[in-house]
Amino acid sequence: MKILVIGAGAWGTALAVSSASRHRVTLWARDAAQLAGLKSERTNTRYLPGIALPAALALQGGDVPLPQVVDGQDLIILATPVSAARGMLQSLQHAGAPVAWLSKGFEAPVAPIAAVPASSSPFGLMVHEIRAQAAPDLRAGVLSGPSFAQEVARGQPTALVAASEHAEVRDALVAAFHGATLRVYANDDVVGVEVGGAVKNVLAIATGLCDGLQLGLNARAALITRGLAEMTRLGVALGARAETFTGLSGLGDLVLTATGDLSRNRKVGLLLAQGRTLAQAVDSLGHVAEGVYCARTVVQRAAGLGVEMPIAQSVVALLDGKLQPAEAVTMLMGRGPTAELA
């Protein structure tokens, strides 16, 4: 099977490393300087240090145009941030092979809400919604679930979910990546898988804040559980199935991102609890923390649907500097009583 992975960040590199022993895999890097480093050092020093690139893994990019590399592939993996998804999907709209993205989050709105025509969406979109606009005929889907890139690259046991409305896309993803250390489960609920992947990043910031303030394990468990309820409410309102959120892309990814020390979004919450500014927290990461960029869109979309998301709202207020960490906790604990399953 010939697989092209577009984007040489941590996750794209890890997936390429994981599958290179069983398939003909090409990792494509846009940046010529990064590509030169990958070729000379045979490791991704910036994004995945300490992981050797297999000799069988082909490296291309820079002076090789993407359309030239796409031709003849059996599966194309888009391993770029959400911000790059629209342009990439447009460029791949006539690809002959199935396409799947790895990104989790929402696209930034194209204009301030007041400036967007009534016929357009004022909200940032998830990638499956971007695909519907930018490449409606593309056979595509998403590969998601609880996965730190370093562990996948090292061959540590991991389970993912391949979601698409097209059976051939789900089948291609399973054939490409399911193996001895990586299990891939199929799902046709693209909306649910994408909502889980996006919202868990916002909730991980809240849980990092909780741990940074040393509020205890009871508080952490409460935040994760109530956060899952918020995620599910939003997903169902957007057309997802509730049971998807008890699976890998919902509960699984939430638990990993909210509690794992490798989580960038959790790290943001920890640093804010220590008194760092948002700019200082983000700058210290060296990688994208999608929860910072999509929190406001999550709250906007929830409000437009009449969905209550108090934890996400507190995260937005915190990121905007309208609340201090301790004040965010006080606001959440001061809410009136309600039924758990209401």
C-alpha positions as CSV (number, residue, x, y, z in Angstrom):
1,M,0.0,0.0,0.0
2,K,1.4,3.4,-1.0
3,I,0.7,6.1,1.7
4,L,1.5,9.8,1.6
5,V,1.6,11.7,4.9
6,I,1.4,15.5,4.3
7,G,3.0,17.4,7.2
8,A,6.1,16.5,9.1
9,G,5.0,17.6,12.6
10,A,5.0,15.2,15.6
11,W,1.8,13.3,14.8
12,G,2.4,13.0,11.0
13,T,6.0,11.8,11.6
14,A,4.9,9.3,14.2
15,L,2.2,7.8,12.0
16,A,4.7,7.6,9.1
17,V,7.3,5.9,11.3
18,S,4.7,3.4,12.6
19,S,3.5,2.2,9.2
20,A,6.8,2.4,7.2
21,S,7.7,-1.2,8.0
22,R,4.6,-2.6,6.4
23,H,3.8,-0.1,3.6
24,R,5.5,2.2,1.1
25,V,5.2,5.5,3.0
26,T,6.3,9.0,2.0
27,L,6.5,11.8,4.5
28,W,6.1,15.2,2.7
29,A,7.4,18.4,4.4
30,R,6.6,21.8,3.0
31,D,9.6,23.5,4.6
32,A,12.8,22.9,2.6
33,A,15.1,23.5,5.6
34,Q,13.1,21.0,7.7
35,L,13.3,18.5,4.9
36,A,17.0,18.9,4.6
37,G,17.3,18.2,8.4
38,L,15.1,15.1,8.2
39,K,17.2,13.7,5.4
40,S,20.6,14.4,6.9
41,E,19.8,13.5,10.5
42,R,17.1,10.8,9.9
43,T,15.1,12.1,12.8
44,N,12.6,14.9,13.4
45,T,14.7,16.9,15.8
46,R,12.1,19.7,16.4
47,Y,8.9,17.7,16.7
48,L,9.8,14.1,17.5
49,P,13.4,14.1,18.9
50,G,15.0,10.7,19.8
51,I,12.9,8.8,17.2
52,A,14.9,7.4,14.3
53,L,13.3,7.5,10.9
54,P,13.2,4.1,9.3
55,A,15.4,3.6,6.2
56,A,12.3,2.6,4.3
57,L,10.5,5.9,5.0
58,A,10.8,8.2,1.9
59,L,11.1,11.9,2.5
60,Q,10.0,14.5,0.0
61,G,8.9,18.1,-0.2
62,G,10.5,21.5,-0.8
63,D,11.2,21.4,-4.6
64,V,8.9,18.5,-5.3
65,P,5.3,19.8,-5.9
66,L,2.6,18.2,-3.9
67,P,0.4,17.2,-6.9
68,Q,3.4,15.3,-8.3
69,V,3.7,13.3,-5.0
70,V,-0.1,12.7,-4.7
71,D,-0.3,10.9,-8.0
72,G,-0.4,7.1,-7.6
73,Q,-0.9,7.0,-3.9
74,D,-3.4,4.6,-2.3
75,L,-4.1,6.8,0.8
76,I,-3.3,10.4,1.7
77,I,-3.0,11.5,5.3
78,L,-3.3,15.2,6.0
79,A,-1.2,15.9,9.1
80,T,-1.5,19.7,9.3
81,P,-3.0,22.1,11.8
82,V,-6.7,22.9,11.3
83,S,-5.7,26.3,10.0
84,A,-4.1,24.7,6.9
85,A,-6.9,22.2,6.3
86,R,-9.0,24.4,3.9
87,G,-6.1,25.1,1.5
88,M,-4.9,21.5,1.6
89,L,-8.3,20.0,1.0
90,Q,-8.9,22.4,-2.0
91,S,-5.6,21.2,-3.5
92,L,-6.5,17.6,-2.9
93,Q,-10.1,17.8,-4.1
94,H,-9.4,15.8,-7.3
95,A,-7.2,13.2,-5.7
96,G,-7.8,9.7,-6.8
97,A,-7.1,8.2,-3.4
98,P,-9.0,8.5,-0.1
99,V,-7.9,11.4,2.1
100,A,-8.0,11.4,5.9
101,W,-7.0,14.2,8.3
102,L,-5.4,14.0,11.8
103,S,-6.2,17.5,13.0
104,K,-8.5,18.2,15.9
105,G,-10.2,21.5,16.4
106,F,-12.1,24.3,14.7
107,E,-11.0,26.7,11.9
108,A,-10.8,30.3,13.0
109,P,-13.8,32.4,11.7
110,V,-13.0,34.1,8.4
111,A,-14.2,37.5,9.7
112,P,-15.7,39.1,12.9
113,I,-19.2,37.8,13.5
114,A,-20.8,41.2,12.7
115,A,-19.1,41.3,9.3
116,V,-20.2,37.9,8.1
117,P,-23.2,37.8,5.7
118,A,-26.3,36.1,7.1
119,S,-25.9,33.4,4.5
120,S,-22.5,32.4,5.8
121,S,-21.6,30.6,9.0
122,P,-20.1,33.1,11.6
123,F,-18.4,30.3,13.4
124,G,-15.2,28.4,12.9
125,L,-15.8,25.0,11.3
126,M,-14.6,21.5,12.0
127,V,-12.6,19.8,9.2
128,H,-15.5,17.7,8.0
129,E,-17.5,20.9,7.5
130,I,-14.5,22.5,5.7
131,R,-14.3,19.5,3.5
132,A,-18.0,19.9,2.6
133,Q,-17.3,23.4,1.4
134,A,-13.8,23.1,-0.1
135,A,-13.9,19.6,-1.6
136,P,-17.4,18.2,-1.5
137,D,-16.7,15.3,-3.9
138,L,-13.6,14.1,-2.0
139,R,-13.7,10.7,-0.4
140,A,-12.5,11.6,3.0
141,G,-12.5,11.0,6.8
142,V,-10.7,11.5,10.0
143,L,-8.3,9.4,12.1
144,S,-8.6,10.3,15.7
145,G,-8.5,9.0,19.3
146,P,-6.2,9.0,22.4
147,S,-2.7,9.1,21.0
148,F,0.5,10.8,22.0
149,A,2.9,10.9,19.0
150,Q,5.9,9.8,20.9
151,E,4.2,6.6,22.1
152,V,2.9,5.7,18.7
153,A,6.4,6.2,17.2
154,R,7.9,4.0,19.9
155,G,5.4,1.2,19.1
156,Q,3.6,1.4,22.4
157,P,0.0,0.0,22.4
158,T,-2.5,2.5,21.1
159,A,-6.1,2.4,19.8
160,L,-7.6,4.9,17.3
161,V,-10.8,5.4,15.4
162,A,-11.2,5.8,11.7
163,A,-14.4,7.7,10.9
164,S,-15.9,8.4,7.5
165,E,-19.2,8.2,5.7
166,H,-17.4,6.2,3.0
167,A,-16.7,2.6,3.8
168,E,-13.8,2.5,1.5
169,V,-12.1,5.3,3.5
170,R,-12.6,3.5,6.8
171,D,-11.3,0.3,5.2
172,A,-8.2,2.0,3.8
173,L,-7.3,3.5,7.2
174,V,-7.7,0.1,8.9
175,A,-5.6,-1.6,6.3
176,A,-2.9,1.1,6.5
177,F,-2.5,1.4,10.2
178,H,-4.0,-1.5,12.1
179,G,-1.2,-3.8,13.4
180,A,0.4,-5.4,16.4
181,T,0.7,-2.2,18.5
182,L,-1.9,0.0,16.8
183,R,-5.6,-1.0,16.7
184,V,-7.9,1.0,14.5
185,Y,-11.7,0.8,15.0
186,A,-14.1,1.9,12.3
187,N,-16.9,4.4,12.9
188,D,-19.3,6.3,10.6
189,D,-20.1,9.1,13.0
190,V,-17.7,11.7,11.7
191,V,-19.5,14.5,13.6
192,G,-19.1,12.8,16.9
193,V,-15.5,11.9,16.4
194,E,-14.6,15.4,15.3
195,V,-16.5,17.1,18.2
196,G,-14.7,14.8,20.7
197,G,-11.3,15.6,19.2
198,A,-11.9,19.3,19.3
199,V,-13.7,19.8,22.6
200,K,-11.4,17.6,24.7
201,N,-8.5,20.1,24.1
202,V,-10.5,22.9,25.7
203,L,-11.5,20.7,28.7
204,A,-7.8,19.6,29.1
205,I,-6.9,23.3,29.7
206,A,-9.5,23.3,32.6
207,T,-8.1,20.1,34.0
208,G,-4.6,21.4,33.9
209,L,-5.7,24.4,35.7
210,C,-7.3,22.2,38.3
211,D,-4.2,20.2,38.9
212,G,-2.0,23.3,38.8
213,L,-4.0,24.8,41.6
214,Q,-3.7,21.5,43.5
215,L,-7.5,21.1,43.9
216,G,-7.2,17.3,44.3
217,L,-8.2,14.2,42.5
218,N,-11.9,14.6,43.4
219,A,-11.9,17.9,41.5
220,R,-10.1,16.4,38.5
221,A,-12.6,13.5,38.3
222,A,-15.5,15.9,38.5
223,L,-14.1,18.1,35.7
224,I,-13.5,15.2,33.4
225,T,-16.9,13.7,34.0
226,R,-18.8,17.0,33.7
227,G,-16.6,17.9,30.7
228,L,-17.7,14.7,29.0
229,A,-21.3,15.7,29.6
230,E,-20.7,19.1,27.9
231,M,-18.9,17.5,25.0
232,T,-21.8,15.1,24.5
233,R,-24.5,17.8,24.7
234,L,-22.7,19.8,22.0
235,G,-22.1,16.8,19.8
236,V,-25.7,15.6,19.9
237,A,-26.9,19.1,19.1
238,L,-24.6,19.0,16.0
239,G,-26.0,15.7,14.9
240,A,-23.6,13.2,16.5
241,R,-24.6,10.0,18.2
242,A,-24.4,10.1,22.0
243,E,-22.6,6.7,22.2
244,T,-19.7,8.0,20.2
245,F,-18.6,10.0,23.2
246,T,-18.1,7.0,25.4
247,G,-15.6,5.7,22.8
248,L,-12.0,6.4,21.9
249,S,-12.6,9.8,20.3
250,G,-14.7,11.0,23.3
251,L,-13.9,9.6,26.7
252,G,-10.7,8.0,25.6
253,D,-9.1,11.1,24.1
254,L,-10.5,13.3,26.9
255,V,-8.9,11.2,29.7
256,L,-5.6,11.1,27.9
257,T,-5.4,14.8,27.1
258,A,-6.7,15.9,30.5
259,T,-4.4,13.7,32.6
260,G,-1.3,12.9,30.4
261,D,1.9,14.8,31.1
262,L,2.6,14.9,27.3
263,S,-0.6,16.9,26.7
264,R,0.1,20.5,25.4
265,N,-3.4,21.7,26.3
266,R,-3.1,20.4,29.9
267,K,0.3,22.1,30.1
268,V,-1.3,25.4,29.2
269,G,-3.7,25.1,32.2
270,L,-0.8,24.1,34.5
271,L,1.2,27.2,33.5
272,L,-1.8,29.5,33.9
273,A,-2.3,28.2,37.4
274,Q,1.4,29.0,38.1
275,G,0.8,32.7,37.2
276,R,2.1,32.6,33.6
277,T,0.4,34.8,31.0
278,L,-1.3,33.1,28.1
279,A,1.4,34.3,25.8
280,Q,4.1,32.9,28.0
281,A,2.3,29.6,28.3
282,V,1.9,29.2,24.5
283,D,5.4,30.4,23.7
284,S,6.9,27.8,26.1
285,L,5.3,24.9,24.3
286,G,7.0,25.1,20.9
287,H,4.0,23.3,19.4
288,V,0.4,24.2,18.7
289,A,-2.1,23.8,21.5
290,E,-5.4,23.7,19.6
291,G,-7.6,24.2,22.7
292,V,-6.3,27.8,23.0
293,Y,-7.4,28.6,19.5
294,C,-10.8,26.8,19.3
295,A,-12.2,27.4,22.8
296,R,-14.1,30.5,21.8
297,T,-15.6,28.8,18.7
298,V,-16.7,25.9,20.9
299,V,-18.6,28.3,23.2
300,Q,-20.0,30.3,20.3
301,R,-21.4,27.2,18.6
302,A,-22.8,25.9,21.8
303,A,-24.5,29.2,22.5
304,G,-26.0,29.3,19.0
305,L,-27.5,25.9,19.7
306,G,-28.7,26.7,23.2
307,V,-26.2,24.2,24.7
308,E,-24.9,25.0,28.1
309,M,-21.1,24.5,28.5
310,P,-20.0,26.2,31.7
311,I,-16.5,24.6,31.9
312,A,-15.7,25.7,28.3
313,Q,-17.1,29.2,29.1
314,S,-14.8,29.5,32.1
315,V,-11.8,28.5,30.0
316,V,-12.6,31.2,27.5
317,A,-13.0,33.8,30.2
318,L,-9.6,32.6,31.6
319,L,-7.9,32.8,28.3
320,D,-9.3,36.3,27.7
321,G,-8.0,37.5,31.0
322,K,-11.5,38.2,32.3
323,L,-11.1,35.6,35.2
324,Q,-8.1,34.7,37.3
325,P,-7.5,30.9,37.8
326,A,-9.0,30.9,41.3
327,E,-12.0,32.9,40.2
328,A,-12.8,30.4,37.4
329,V,-13.0,27.7,40.0
330,T,-15.2,29.8,42.3
331,M,-17.6,30.5,39.4
332,L,-17.9,26.8,38.5
333,M,-18.4,25.7,42.1
334,G,-20.9,28.5,42.8
335,R,-23.4,27.4,40.1
336,G,-26.8,26.3,41.4
337,P,-27.8,22.7,41.8
338,T,-29.2,20.7,38.9
339,A,-30.0,17.1,37.9
340,E,-26.9,15.2,36.7
341,L,-28.5,13.9,33.5
342,A,-30.5,17.0,32.6
